[in-house]
Amino acid sequence: MKNKSCDLALLSAFVDDELDRRERRRMQHHLDICPQCRAAHEQLASLSTAFQGTIQRHYPAAAMAALDG
């Protein structure tokens, strides 16, 4: 991610679905044109999915429900 518009924190927020609609559109546009960020997005999304699977396997449903609030 060498482009000055590349932002790992923003990319992470995109993966975690923490951006508002305008920010999501801007990030999606950036991913469409930036191969480095697109590759980083794929890696972050893969890690996020793996992490969620690990949490769900190791904690009972009641504990997960309590964490969700």
N, C-alpha and C positions, 0 to 999 in steps of 0.2 A: 504494500500500500504506500506508494511513493508520491502519489498525487496529493497536493495540499488539501483537496476536498475530501480525501479519505480520512475517516474517523472511526477507529476501532470501537470506542465507547458507543458511538451512535449505531454502528453496525451490530454490536451486542444488544443494544436496546431494541433494534429492529427484529433480531432473532427472538428476543424475549417478548415481543408484541407489546412494548412499552411506549411506542411512539404514537402521537396523534395522527390523524388522517393525512394532514399536509406533510408532516415529516416522513411518514411512510411512503408517500408518493415520491418525494424528493430522493429518498434512499433507493427506492425501486428504480427510478430513472438512473441514478448513479450506478447501481448494479448492472443495469443494461449496457452501460458504456465502459465500465471499468473491470477488466478481467482479473486484476489482482484482488479487488474487493469481492468479486463474485466467487473466487476460489476461497477467500477467507470466510465468506458467508456460508459456503457449503461445509467447511470445516466446523465452524461454530454451530451450525444447525445440527450436524452429526453429533457433536459433543453434547449438545443440549438434549437431544433425543436419548442418547446413551445414559446421560445423567438421570433423566426422568425415569427411565426404565429401572435403573439401580435403586432409586428412592422407592419406587412402587413395589419392588420385590422385597425390600428389607424392612418396611414399616407396615404395620397393620392398617387396614382401611380406616379404623376409628382415629388413629393418629394422623393420617393424611387428611381426614375431614376436619380435624381440629386445626391443622395448619392452614387450611383454606379459609378458615374463619367462619 
